[in-house]
Amino acid sequence: MRFPHCLNREPAMTDDFSETQANVLIGTTEKMIEIWRRLSPEKQAALLARFGSEENALAALVTTQLVAPAKP
């Protein structure tokens, strides 16, 4: 065979979300918005300068919160 790699196809990706996945996505989005609104304008500007977009800055904030949650 000339192209054996064609025989090992991966399952097709879908755009379907389970209800659980959708709820996690919505919850994460809400958390991102909440965190962003609590930041000072100076902090927002610094994050935008560092990460290039609000979406990237918010994703970094959420990741930081998930990896190392704030101490009570």
PQR file with spaces between the fields and no chain letter, atoms N, CA, C, O and H, PARSE charges and radii, in Angstrom:
ATOM       1  N    MET     1       0.835   -1.182    0.000 -0.4000 1.5000
ATOM       2  CA   MET     1       0.000    0.000    0.000 -0.0000 2.0000
ATOM       3  C    MET     1       0.876    1.239    0.000  0.5500 1.7000
ATOM       4  O    MET     1       1.945    1.271    0.609 -0.5500 1.4000
ATOM       5  N    ARG     2       0.417    2.211   -0.666 -0.4000 1.5000
ATOM       6  CA   ARG     2       1.187    3.449   -0.757 -0.0000 2.0000
ATOM       7  C    ARG     2       0.968    4.366    0.442  0.5500 1.7000
ATOM       8  O    ARG     2       1.890    5.061    0.866 -0.5500 1.4000
ATOM       9  H    ARG     2      -0.452    2.185   -1.161  0.4000 1.0000
ATOM      10  N    PHE     3      -0.218    4.371    0.977 -0.4000 1.5000
ATOM      11  CA   PHE     3      -0.547    5.328    2.029 -0.0000 2.0000
ATOM      12  C    PHE     3      -1.159    4.640    3.247  0.5500 1.7000
ATOM      13  O    PHE     3      -2.349    4.803    3.514 -0.5500 1.4000
ATOM      14  H    PHE     3      -0.967    3.806    0.632  0.4000 1.0000
ATOM      15  N    PRO     4      -0.368    3.883    3.979 -0.5600 1.5000
ATOM      16  CA   PRO     4      -0.939    3.150    5.128  0.2800 2.0000
ATOM      17  C    PRO     4      -1.451    4.076    6.227  0.5500 1.7000
ATOM      18  O    PRO     4      -2.303    3.674    7.020 -0.5500 1.4000
ATOM      19  N    HIS     5      -0.951    5.303    6.289 -0.4000 1.5000
ATOM      20  CA   HIS     5      -1.416    6.226    7.321 -0.0000 2.0000
ATOM      21  C    HIS     5      -2.904    6.541    7.158  0.5500 1.7000
ATOM      22  O    HIS     5      -3.552    6.964    8.116 -0.5500 1.4000
ATOM      23  H    HIS     5      -0.259    5.630    5.645  0.4000 1.0000
ATOM      24  N    CYS     6      -3.435    6.345    5.989 -0.4000 1.5000
ATOM      25  CA   CYS     6      -4.856    6.629    5.765 -0.0000 2.0000
ATOM      26  C    CYS     6      -5.762    5.599    6.428  0.5500 1.7000
ATOM      27  O    CYS     6      -6.959    5.838    6.592 -0.5500 1.4000
ATOM      28  H    CYS     6      -2.909    6.002    5.211  0.4000 1.0000
ATOM      29  N    LEU     7      -5.203    4.460    6.808 -0.4000 1.5000
ATOM      30  CA   LEU     7      -6.005    3.407    7.419 -0.0000 2.0000
ATOM      31  C    LEU     7      -6.253    3.661    8.907  0.5500 1.7000
ATOM      32  O    LEU     7      -7.194    3.108    9.476 -0.5500 1.4000
ATOM      33  H    LEU     7      -4.231    4.265    6.675  0.4000 1.0000
ATOM      34  N    ASN     8      -5.437    4.476    9.530 -0.4000 1.5000
ATOM      35  CA   ASN     8      -5.539    4.732   10.969 -0.0000 2.0000
ATOM      36  C    ASN     8      -6.213    6.074   11.241  0.5500 1.7000
ATOM      37  O    ASN     8      -5.629    6.944   11.887 -0.5500 1.4000
ATOM      38  H    ASN     8      -4.673    4.926    9.068  0.4000 1.0000
ATOM      39  N    ARG     9      -7.383    6.238   10.772 -0.4000 1.5000
ATOM      40  CA   ARG     9      -8.085    7.506   10.953 -0.0000 2.0000
ATOM      41  C    ARG     9      -8.610    7.638   12.372  0.5500 1.7000
ATOM      42  O    ARG     9      -9.099    6.682   12.973 -0.5500 1.4000
ATOM      43  H    ARG     9      -7.858    5.532   10.246  0.4000 1.0000
ATOM      44  N    GLU    10      -8.493    8.845   12.883 -0.4000 1.5000
ATOM      45  CA   GLU    10      -9.021    9.130   14.214 -0.0000 2.0000
ATOM      46  C    GLU    10     -10.504    9.431   14.093  0.5500 1.7000
ATOM      47  O    GLU    10     -10.970    9.836   13.028 -0.5500 1.4000
ATOM      48  H    GLU    10      -8.096    9.622   12.395  0.4000 1.0000
ATOM      49  N    PRO    11     -11.250    9.236   15.174 -0.5600 1.5000
ATOM      50  CA   PRO    11     -12.673    9.570   15.123  0.2800 2.0000
ATOM      51  C    PRO    11     -12.856   11.054   14.798  0.5500 1.7000
ATOM      52  O    PRO    11     -12.043   11.894   15.185 -0.5500 1.4000
ATOM      53  N    ALA    12     -13.907   11.348   14.101 -0.4000 1.5000
ATOM      54  CA   ALA    12     -14.181   12.732   13.714 -0.0000 2.0000
ATOM      55  C    ALA    12     -14.531   13.569   14.937  0.5500 1.7000
ATOM      56  O    ALA    12     -15.207   13.102   15.854 -0.5500 1.4000
ATOM      57  H    ALA    12     -14.567   10.666   13.786  0.4000 1.0000
ATOM      58  N    MET    13     -14.062   14.813   14.935 -0.4000 1.5000
ATOM      59  CA   MET    13     -14.411   15.743   16.006 -0.0000 2.0000
ATOM      60  C    MET    13     -15.831   16.248   15.751  0.5500 1.7000
ATOM      61  O    MET    13     -16.265   16.365   14.605 -0.5500 1.4000
ATOM      62  H    MET    13     -13.513   15.193   14.190  0.4000 1.0000
ATOM      63  N    THR    14     -16.530   16.538   16.818 -0.4000 1.5000
ATOM      64  CA   THR    14     -17.876   17.088   16.662 -0.0000 2.0000
ATOM      65  C    THR    14     -17.972   18.395   17.425  0.5500 1.7000
ATOM      66  O    THR    14     -17.149   18.687   18.292 -0.5500 1.4000
ATOM      67  H    THR    14     -16.177   16.443   17.748  0.4000 1.0000
ATOM      68  N    ASP    15     -18.967   19.162   17.098 -0.4000 1.5000
ATOM      69  CA   ASP    15     -19.219   20.420   17.794 -0.0000 2.0000
ATOM      70  C    ASP    15     -20.278   20.251   18.872  0.5500 1.7000
ATOM      71  O    ASP    15     -20.753   21.239   19.432 -0.5500 1.4000
ATOM      72  H    ASP    15     -19.636   18.925   16.394  0.4000 1.0000
ATOM      73  N    ASP    16     -20.652   19.016   19.168 -0.4000 1.5000
ATOM      74  CA   ASP    16     -21.689   18.760   20.157 -0.0000 2.0000
ATOM      75  C    ASP    16     -21.105   18.801   21.564  0.5500 1.7000
ATOM      76  O    ASP    16     -20.032   18.255   21.820 -0.5500 1.4000
ATOM      77  H    ASP    16     -20.266   18.214   18.713  0.4000 1.0000
ATOM      78  N    PHE    17     -21.827   19.457   22.474 -0.4000 1.5000
ATOM      79  CA   PHE    17     -21.447   19.521   23.876 -0.0000 2.0000
ATOM      80  C    PHE    17     -22.472   18.743   24.686  0.5500 1.7000
ATOM      81  O    PHE    17     -23.668   18.768   24.395 -0.5500 1.4000
ATOM      82  H    PHE    17     -22.699   19.900   22.266  0.4000 1.0000
ATOM      83  N    SER    18     -21.985   18.059   25.694 -0.4000 1.5000
ATOM      84  CA   SER    18     -22.930   17.465   26.632 -0.0000 2.0000
ATOM      85  C    SER    18     -23.428   18.590   27.531  0.5500 1.7000
ATOM      86  O    SER    18     -22.854   19.678   27.545 -0.5500 1.4000
ATOM      87  H    SER    18     -21.013   18.039   25.930  0.4000 1.0000
ATOM      88  N    GLU    19     -24.478   18.333   28.270 -0.4000 1.5000
ATOM      89  CA   GLU    19     -24.998   19.349   29.182 -0.0000 2.0000
ATOM      90  C    GLU    19     -23.949   19.707   30.234  0.5500 1.7000
ATOM      91  O    GLU    19     -23.821   20.871   30.614 -0.5500 1.4000
ATOM      92  H    GLU    19     -24.945   17.448   28.259  0.4000 1.0000
ATOM      93  N    THR    20     -23.211   18.725   30.696 -0.4000 1.5000
ATOM      94  CA   THR    20     -22.159   18.973   31.690 -0.0000 2.0000
ATOM      95  C    THR    20     -21.071   19.857   31.113  0.5500 1.7000
ATOM      96  O    THR    20     -20.634   20.805   31.766 -0.5500 1.4000
ATOM      97  H    THR    20     -23.315   17.780   30.386  0.4000 1.0000
ATOM      98  N    GLN    21     -20.626   19.563   29.900 -0.4000 1.5000
ATOM      99  CA   GLN    21     -19.589   20.377   29.265 -0.0000 2.0000
ATOM     100  C    GLN    21     -20.074   21.807   29.052  0.5500 1.7000
ATOM     101  O    GLN    21     -19.322   22.757   29.269 -0.5500 1.4000
ATOM     102  H    GLN    21     -20.980   18.793   29.370  0.4000 1.0000
ATOM     103  N    ALA    22     -21.315   21.964   28.632 -0.4000 1.5000
ATOM     104  CA   ALA    22     -21.870   23.295   28.422 -0.0000 2.0000
ATOM     105  C    ALA    22     -21.925   24.067   29.738  0.5500 1.7000
ATOM     106  O    ALA    22     -21.614   25.258   29.768 -0.5500 1.4000
ATOM     107  H    ALA    22     -21.926   21.192   28.455  0.4000 1.0000
ATOM     108  N    ASN    23     -22.318   23.402   30.826 -0.4000 1.5000
ATOM     109  CA   ASN    23     -22.376   24.065   32.129 -0.0000 2.0000
ATOM     110  C    ASN    23     -20.998   24.486   32.615  0.5500 1.7000
ATOM     111  O    ASN    23     -20.844   25.554   33.207 -0.5500 1.4000
ATOM     112  H    ASN    23     -22.571   22.435   30.802  0.4000 1.0000
ATOM     113  N    VAL    24     -19.994   23.649   32.368 -0.4000 1.5000
ATOM     114  CA   VAL    24     -18.623   24.006   32.748 -0.0000 2.0000
ATOM     115  C    VAL    24     -18.169   25.219   31.946  0.5500 1.7000
ATOM     116  O    VAL    24     -17.563   26.135   32.501 -0.5500 1.4000
ATOM     117  H    VAL    24     -20.118   22.781   31.887  0.4000 1.0000
ATOM     118  N    LEU    25     -18.451   25.234   30.666 -0.4000 1.5000
ATOM     119  CA   LEU    25     -18.071   26.352   29.813 -0.0000 2.0000
ATOM     120  C    LEU    25     -18.752   27.644   30.257  0.5500 1.7000
ATOM     121  O    LEU    25     -18.112   28.694   30.322 -0.5500 1.4000
ATOM     122  H    LEU    25     -18.943   24.490   30.215  0.4000 1.0000
ATOM     123  N    ILE    26     -20.028   27.572   30.558 -0.4000 1.5000
ATOM     124  CA   ILE    26     -20.766   28.744   31.026 -0.0000 2.0000
ATOM     125  C    ILE    26     -20.225   29.220   32.369  0.5500 1.7000
ATOM     126  O    ILE    26     -20.032   30.418   32.574 -0.5500 1.4000
ATOM     127  H    ILE    26     -20.548   26.719   30.505  0.4000 1.0000
ATOM     128  N    GLY    27     -19.980   28.285   33.281 -0.4000 1.5000
ATOM     129  CA   GLY    27     -19.442   28.649   34.587 -0.0000 2.0000
ATOM     130  C    GLY    27     -18.073   29.305   34.486  0.5500 1.7000
ATOM     131  O    GLY    27     -17.791   30.270   35.197 -0.5500 1.4000
ATOM     132  H    GLY    27     -20.137   27.311   33.114  0.4000 1.0000
ATOM     133  N    THR    28     -17.227   28.791   33.613 -0.4000 1.5000
ATOM     134  CA   THR    28     -15.902   29.366   33.419 -0.0000 2.0000
ATOM     135  C    THR    28     -16.002   30.769   32.840  0.5500 1.7000
ATOM     136  O    THR    28     -15.271   31.670   33.252 -0.5500 1.4000
ATOM     137  H    THR    28     -17.455   28.007   33.035  0.4000 1.0000
ATOM     138  N    THR    29     -16.899   30.953   31.892 -0.4000 1.5000
ATOM     139  CA   THR    29     -17.107   32.269   31.295 -0.0000 2.0000
ATOM     140  C    THR    29     -17.587   33.267   32.342  0.5500 1.7000
ATOM     141  O    THR    29     -17.110   34.401   32.384 -0.5500 1.4000
ATOM     142  H    THR    29     -17.493   30.221   31.557  0.4000 1.0000
ATOM     143  N    GLU    30     -18.517   32.857   33.178 -0.4000 1.5000
ATOM     144  CA   GLU    30     -19.008   33.739   34.238 -0.0000 2.0000
ATOM     145  C    GLU    30     -17.889   34.111   35.203  0.5500 1.7000
ATOM     146  O    GLU    30     -17.798   35.258   35.643 -0.5500 1.4000
ATOM     147  H    GLU    30     -18.905   31.935   33.145  0.4000 1.0000
ATOM     148  N    LYS    31     -17.043   33.148   35.530 -0.4000 1.5000
ATOM     149  CA   LYS    31     -15.924   33.417   36.441 -0.0000 2.0000
ATOM     150  C    LYS    31     -14.943   34.391   35.802  0.5500 1.7000
ATOM     151  O    LYS    31     -14.434   35.292   36.469 -0.5500 1.4000
ATOM     152  H    LYS    31     -17.117   32.217   35.173  0.4000 1.0000
ATOM     153  N    MET    32     -14.679   34.213   34.513 -0.4000 1.5000
ATOM     154  CA   MET    32     -13.772   35.117   33.808 -0.0000 2.0000
ATOM     155  C    MET    32     -14.290   36.549   33.852  0.5500 1.7000
ATOM     156  O    MET    32     -13.528   37.483   34.104 -0.5500 1.4000
ATOM     157  H    MET    32     -15.093   33.482   33.971  0.4000 1.0000
ATOM     158  N    ILE    33     -15.573   36.719   33.609 -0.4000 1.5000
ATOM     159  CA   ILE    33     -16.166   38.060   33.623 -0.0000 2.0000
ATOM     160  C    ILE    33     -16.104   38.658   35.023  0.5500 1.7000
ATOM     161  O    ILE    33     -15.780   39.836   35.181 -0.5500 1.4000
ATOM     162  H    ILE    33     -16.192   35.960   33.404  0.4000 1.0000
ATOM     163  N    GLU    34     -16.410   37.858   36.038 -0.4000 1.5000
ATOM     164  CA   GLU    34     -16.379   38.327   37.424 -0.0000 2.0000
ATOM     165  C    GLU    34     -14.972   38.791   37.812  0.5500 1.7000
ATOM     166  O    GLU    34     -14.809   39.859   38.403 -0.5500 1.4000
ATOM     167  H    GLU    34     -16.672   36.902   35.910  0.4000 1.0000
ATOM     168  N    ILE    35     -13.972   37.999   37.484 -0.4000 1.5000
ATOM     169  CA   ILE    35     -12.592   38.355   37.810 -0.0000 2.0000
ATOM     170  C    ILE    35     -12.197   39.642   37.097  0.5500 1.7000
ATOM     171  O    ILE    35     -11.607   40.531   37.711 -0.5500 1.4000
ATOM     172  H    ILE    35     -14.105   37.132   37.004  0.4000 1.0000
ATOM     173  N    TRP    36     -12.511   39.750   35.826 -0.4000 1.5000
ATOM     174  CA   TRP    36     -12.142   40.932   35.041 -0.0000 2.0000
ATOM     175  C    TRP    36     -12.758   42.198   35.632  0.5500 1.7000
ATOM     176  O    TRP    36     -12.089   43.226   35.730 -0.5500 1.4000
ATOM     177  H    TRP    36     -12.990   39.027   35.328  0.4000 1.0000
ATOM     178  N    ARG    37     -14.010   42.127   36.019 -0.4000 1.5000
ATOM     179  CA   ARG    37     -14.708   43.311   36.560 -0.0000 2.0000
ATOM     180  C    ARG    37     -14.122   43.779   37.885  0.5500 1.7000
ATOM     181  O    ARG    37     -14.215   44.960   38.218 -0.5500 1.4000
ATOM     182  H    ARG    37     -14.553   41.292   35.940  0.4000 1.0000
ATOM     183  N    ARG    38     -13.521   42.869   38.642 -0.4000 1.5000
ATOM     184  CA   ARG    38     -12.937   43.237   39.934 -0.0000 2.0000
ATOM     185  C    ARG    38     -11.560   43.884   39.797  0.5500 1.7000
ATOM     186  O    ARG    38     -11.054   44.476   40.750 -0.5500 1.4000
ATOM     187  H    ARG    38     -13.446   41.909   38.371  0.4000 1.0000
ATOM     188  N    LEU    39     -10.963   43.773   38.633 -0.4000 1.5000
ATOM     189  CA   LEU    39      -9.623   44.328   38.434 -0.0000 2.0000
ATOM     190  C    LEU    39      -9.675   45.842   38.247  0.5500 1.7000
ATOM     191  O    LEU    39     -10.634   46.385   37.699 -0.5500 1.4000
ATOM     192  H    LEU    39     -11.374   43.292   37.859  0.4000 1.0000
ATOM     193  N    SER    40      -8.625   46.506   38.715 -0.4000 1.5000
ATOM     194  CA   SER    40      -8.507   47.952   38.479 -0.0000 2.0000
ATOM     195  C    SER    40      -8.226   48.179   36.992  0.5500 1.7000
ATOM     196  O    SER    40      -7.740   47.281   36.305 -0.5500 1.4000
ATOM     197  H    SER    40      -7.846   46.065   39.161  0.4000 1.0000
ATOM     198  N    PRO    41      -8.535   49.380   36.500 -0.5600 1.5000
ATOM     199  CA   PRO    41      -8.224   49.686   35.100  0.2800 2.0000
ATOM     200  C    PRO    41      -6.733   49.507   34.782  0.5500 1.7000
ATOM     201  O    PRO    41      -6.368   49.100   33.679 -0.5500 1.4000
ATOM     202  N    GLU    42      -5.887   49.816   35.760 -0.4000 1.5000
ATOM     203  CA   GLU    42      -4.443   49.660   35.546 -0.0000 2.0000
ATOM     204  C    GLU    42      -4.069   48.191   35.358  0.5500 1.7000
ATOM     205  O    GLU    42      -3.270   47.853   34.485 -0.5500 1.4000
ATOM     206  H    GLU    42      -6.184   50.147   36.655  0.4000 1.0000
ATOM     207  N    LYS    43      -4.652   47.326   36.182 -0.4000 1.5000
ATOM     208  CA   LYS    43      -4.377   45.885   36.080 -0.0000 2.0000
ATOM     209  C    LYS    43      -4.910   45.340   34.755  0.5500 1.7000
ATOM     210  O    LYS    43      -4.248   44.528   34.108 -0.5500 1.4000
ATOM     211  H    LYS    43      -5.301   47.601   36.891  0.4000 1.0000
ATOM     212  N    GLN    44      -6.098   45.781   34.351 -0.4000 1.5000
ATOM     213  CA   GLN    44      -6.648   45.356   33.064 -0.0000 2.0000
ATOM     214  C    GLN    44      -5.714   45.761   31.925  0.5500 1.7000
ATOM     215  O    GLN    44      -5.442   44.965   31.026 -0.5500 1.4000
ATOM     216  H    GLN    44      -6.636   46.440   34.877  0.4000 1.0000
ATOM     217  N    ALA    45      -5.226   47.002   31.967 -0.4000 1.5000
ATOM     218  CA   ALA    45      -4.326   47.496   30.921 -0.0000 2.0000
ATOM     219  C    ALA    45      -3.032   46.682   30.893  0.5500 1.7000
ATOM     220  O    ALA    45      -2.530   46.353   29.819 -0.5500 1.4000
ATOM     221  H    ALA    45      -5.447   47.648   32.698  0.4000 1.0000
ATOM     222  N    ALA    46      -2.492   46.355   32.071 -0.4000 1.5000
ATOM     223  CA   ALA    46      -1.260   45.571   32.139 -0.0000 2.0000
ATOM     224  C    ALA    46      -1.471   44.173   31.559  0.5500 1.7000
ATOM     225  O    ALA    46      -0.617   43.661   30.835 -0.5500 1.4000
ATOM     226  H    ALA    46      -2.901   46.623   32.943  0.4000 1.0000
ATOM     227  N    LEU    47      -2.608   43.561   31.878 -0.4000 1.5000
ATOM     228  CA   LEU    47      -2.895   42.218   31.359 -0.0000 2.0000
ATOM     229  C    LEU    47      -3.117   42.249   29.844  0.5500 1.7000
ATOM     230  O    LEU    47      -2.678   41.347   29.131 -0.5500 1.4000
ATOM     231  H    LEU    47      -3.301   43.976   32.466  0.4000 1.0000
ATOM     232  N    LEU    48      -3.795   43.282   29.359 -0.4000 1.5000
ATOM     233  CA   LEU    48      -3.995   43.409   27.917 -0.0000 2.0000
ATOM     234  C    LEU    48      -2.658   43.573   27.199  0.5500 1.7000
ATOM     235  O    LEU    48      -2.443   42.999   26.132 -0.5500 1.4000
ATOM     236  H    LEU    48      -4.152   44.016   29.938  0.4000 1.0000
ATOM     237  N    ALA    49      -1.757   44.366   27.796 -0.4000 1.5000
ATOM     238  CA   ALA    49      -0.438   44.566   27.191 -0.0000 2.0000
ATOM     239  C    ALA    49       0.346   43.252   27.172  0.5500 1.7000
ATOM     240  O    ALA    49       1.047   42.960   26.203 -0.5500 1.4000
ATOM     241  H    ALA    49      -1.932   44.832   28.663  0.4000 1.0000
ATOM     242  N    ARG    50       0.231   42.474   28.225 -0.4000 1.5000
ATOM     243  CA   ARG    50       0.999   41.228   28.314 -0.0000 2.0000
ATOM     244  C    ARG    50       0.444   40.118   27.433  0.5500 1.7000
ATOM     245  O    ARG    50       1.205   39.406   26.779 -0.5500 1.4000
ATOM     246  H    ARG    50      -0.338   42.712   29.013  0.4000 1.0000
ATOM     247  N    PHE    51      -0.890   39.966   27.411 -0.4000 1.5000
ATOM     248  CA   PHE    51      -1.499   38.824   26.728 -0.0000 2.0000
ATOM     249  C    PHE    51      -2.112   39.155   25.369  0.5500 1.7000
ATOM     250  O    PHE    51      -2.514   38.246   24.643 -0.5500 1.4000
ATOM     251  H    PHE    51      -1.509   40.545   27.942  0.4000 1.0000
ATOM     252  N    GLY    52      -2.191   40.430   25.015 -0.4000 1.5000
ATOM     253  CA   GLY    52      -2.615   40.810   23.675 -0.0000 2.0000
ATOM     254  C    GLY    52      -4.104   40.953   23.439  0.5500 1.7000
ATOM     255  O    GLY    52      -4.509   41.667   22.522 -0.5500 1.4000
ATOM     256  H    GLY    52      -1.864   41.168   25.605  0.4000 1.0000
ATOM     257  N    SER    53      -4.926   40.300   24.232 -0.4000 1.5000
ATOM     258  CA   SER    53      -6.374   40.432   24.076 -0.0000 2.0000
ATOM     259  C    SER    53      -7.047   40.158   25.415  0.5500 1.7000
ATOM     260  O    SER    53      -6.471   39.526   26.301 -0.5500 1.4000
ATOM     261  H    SER    53      -4.597   39.720   24.977  0.4000 1.0000
ATOM     262  N    GLU    54      -8.270   40.643   25.542 -0.4000 1.5000
ATOM     263  CA   GLU    54      -9.019   40.414   26.778 -0.0000 2.0000
ATOM     264  C    GLU    54      -9.262   38.925   26.989  0.5500 1.7000
ATOM     265  O    GLU    54      -9.168   38.428   28.111 -0.5500 1.4000
ATOM     266  H    GLU    54      -8.738   41.156   24.822  0.4000 1.0000
ATOM     267  N    GLU    55      -9.574   38.215   25.907 -0.4000 1.5000
ATOM     268  CA   GLU    55      -9.832   36.777   26.017 -0.0000 2.0000
ATOM     269  C    GLU    55      -8.604   36.033   26.548  0.5500 1.7000
ATOM     270  O    GLU    55      -8.722   35.183   27.431 -0.5500 1.4000
ATOM     271  H    GLU    55      -9.651   38.619   24.996  0.4000 1.0000
ATOM     272  N    ASN    56      -7.429   36.355   26.011 -0.4000 1.5000
ATOM     273  CA   ASN    56      -6.206   35.692   26.471 -0.0000 2.0000
ATOM     274  C    ASN    56      -5.896   36.052   27.920  0.5500 1.7000
ATOM     275  O    ASN    56      -5.481   35.197   28.703 -0.5500 1.4000
ATOM     276  H    ASN    56      -7.333   37.046   25.294  0.4000 1.0000
ATOM     277  N    ALA    57      -6.097   37.315   28.272 -0.4000 1.5000
ATOM     278  CA   ALA    57      -5.839   37.752   29.646 -0.0000 2.0000
ATOM     279  C    ALA    57      -6.778   37.044   30.617  0.5500 1.7000
ATOM     280  O    ALA    57      -6.352   36.595   31.681 -0.5500 1.4000
ATOM     281  H    ALA    57      -6.434   38.010   27.636  0.4000 1.0000
ATOM     282  N    LEU    58      -8.046   36.945   30.254 -0.4000 1.5000
ATOM     283  CA   LEU    58      -9.020   36.279   31.114 -0.0000 2.0000
ATOM     284  C    LEU    58      -8.726   34.791   31.241  0.5500 1.7000
ATOM     285  O    LEU    58      -8.847   34.219   32.324 -0.5500 1.4000
ATOM     286  H    LEU    58      -8.392   37.309   29.389  0.4000 1.0000
ATOM     287  N    ALA    59      -8.347   34.177   30.153 -0.4000 1.5000
ATOM     288  CA   ALA    59      -8.003   32.751   30.205 -0.0000 2.0000
ATOM     289  C    ALA    59      -6.812   32.525   31.137  0.5500 1.7000
ATOM     290  O    ALA    59      -6.787   31.548   31.886 -0.5500 1.4000
ATOM     291  H    ALA    59      -8.249   34.642   29.273  0.4000 1.0000
ATOM     292  N    ALA    60      -5.840   33.411   31.094 -0.4000 1.5000
ATOM     293  CA   ALA    60      -4.685   33.299   31.988 -0.0000 2.0000
ATOM     294  C    ALA    60      -5.113   33.451   33.443  0.5500 1.7000
ATOM     295  O    ALA    60      -4.634   32.726   34.315 -0.5500 1.4000
ATOM     296  H    ALA    60      -5.861   34.204   30.485  0.4000 1.0000
ATOM     297  N    LEU    61      -6.016   34.394   33.703 -0.4000 1.5000
ATOM     298  CA   LEU    61      -6.507   34.597   35.068 -0.0000 2.0000
ATOM     299  C    LEU    61      -7.235   33.363   35.586  0.5500 1.7000
ATOM     300  O    LEU    61      -6.994   32.920   36.709 -0.5500 1.4000
ATOM     301  H    LEU    61      -6.406   34.983   32.995  0.4000 1.0000
ATOM     302  N    VAL    62      -8.110   32.821   34.784 -0.4000 1.5000
ATOM     303  CA   VAL    62      -8.871   31.643   35.204 -0.0000 2.0000
ATOM     304  C    VAL    62      -7.932   30.466   35.420  0.5500 1.7000
ATOM     305  O    VAL    62      -8.075   29.733   36.398 -0.5500 1.4000
ATOM     306  H    VAL    62      -8.307   33.181   33.872  0.4000 1.0000
ATOM     307  N    THR    63      -6.982   30.276   34.528 -0.4000 1.5000
ATOM     308  CA   THR    63      -6.023   29.182   34.677 -0.0000 2.0000
ATOM     309  C    THR    63      -5.255   29.339   35.980  0.5500 1.7000
ATOM     310  O    THR    63      -5.058   28.370   36.712 -0.5500 1.4000
ATOM     311  H    THR    63      -6.866   30.871   33.733  0.4000 1.0000
ATOM     312  N    THR    64      -4.823   30.556   36.267 -0.4000 1.5000
ATOM     313  CA   THR    64      -4.092   30.815   37.506 -0.0000 2.0000
ATOM     314  C    THR    64      -4.955   30.482   38.710  0.5500 1.7000
ATOM     315  O    THR    64      -4.467   29.895   39.676 -0.5500 1.4000
ATOM     316  H    THR    64      -4.983   31.344   35.672  0.4000 1.0000
ATOM     317  N    GLN    65      -6.222   30.843   38.669 -0.4000 1.5000
ATOM     318  CA   GLN    65      -7.138   30.564   39.769 -0.0000 2.0000
ATOM     319  C    GLN    65      -7.353   29.062   39.936  0.5500 1.7000
ATOM     320  O    GLN    65      -7.438   28.570   41.061 -0.5500 1.4000
ATOM     321  H    GLN    65      -6.619   31.320   37.884  0.4000 1.0000
ATOM     322  N    LEU    66      -7.440   28.335   38.831 -0.4000 1.5000
ATOM     323  CA   LEU    66      -7.670   26.896   38.905 -0.0000 2.0000
ATOM     324  C    LEU    66      -6.432   26.141   39.395  0.5500 1.7000
ATOM     325  O    LEU    66      -6.546   25.156   40.124 -0.5500 1.4000
ATOM     326  H    LEU    66      -7.370   28.735   37.917  0.4000 1.0000
ATOM     327  N    VAL    67      -5.258   26.610   38.989 -0.4000 1.5000
ATOM     328  CA   VAL    67      -4.020   25.923   39.366 -0.0000 2.0000
ATOM     329  C    VAL    67      -3.607   26.271   40.791  0.5500 1.7000
ATOM     330  O    VAL    67      -3.180   25.403   41.551 -0.5500 1.4000
ATOM     331  H    VAL    67      -5.166   27.410   38.397  0.4000 1.0000
ATOM     332  N    ALA    68      -3.737   27.537   41.145 -0.4000 1.5000
ATOM     333  CA   ALA    68      -3.308   27.987   42.484 -0.0000 2.0000
ATOM     334  C    ALA    68      -4.379   28.916   43.054  0.5500 1.7000
ATOM     335  O    ALA    68      -4.217   30.136   43.030 -0.5500 1.4000
ATOM     336  H    ALA    68      -4.084   28.242   40.528  0.4000 1.0000
ATOM     337  N    PRO    69      -5.465   28.349   43.564 -0.5600 1.5000
ATOM     338  CA   PRO    69      -6.559   29.166   44.087  0.2800 2.0000
ATOM     339  C    PRO    69      -6.089   30.121   45.191  0.5500 1.7000
ATOM     340  O    PRO    69      -5.157   29.835   45.944 -0.5500 1.4000
ATOM     341  N    ALA    70      -6.763   31.247   45.251 -0.4000 1.5000
ATOM     342  CA   ALA    70      -6.442   32.234   46.276 -0.0000 2.0000
ATOM     343  C    ALA    70      -6.632   31.637   47.669  0.5500 1.7000
ATOM     344  O    ALA    70      -7.535   30.832   47.895 -0.5500 1.4000
ATOM     345  H    ALA    70      -7.519   31.480   44.639  0.4000 1.0000
ATOM     346  N    LYS    71      -5.787   32.034   48.577 -0.4000 1.5000
ATOM     347  CA   LYS    71      -5.884   31.542   49.956 -0.0000 2.0000
ATOM     348  C    LYS    71      -7.040   32.247   50.656  0.5500 1.7000
ATOM     349  O    LYS    71      -7.266   33.436   50.431 -0.5500 1.4000
ATOM     350  H    LYS    71      -5.053   32.688   48.394  0.4000 1.0000
ATOM     351  N    PRO    72      -7.776   31.524   51.506 -0.5600 1.5000
ATOM     352  CA   PRO    72      -8.930   32.140   52.197  0.2800 2.0000
ATOM     353  C    PRO    72      -8.527   33.196   53.181  0.5500 1.7000
ATOM     354  O    PRO    72      -9.384   33.794   53.830 -0.5500 1.4000
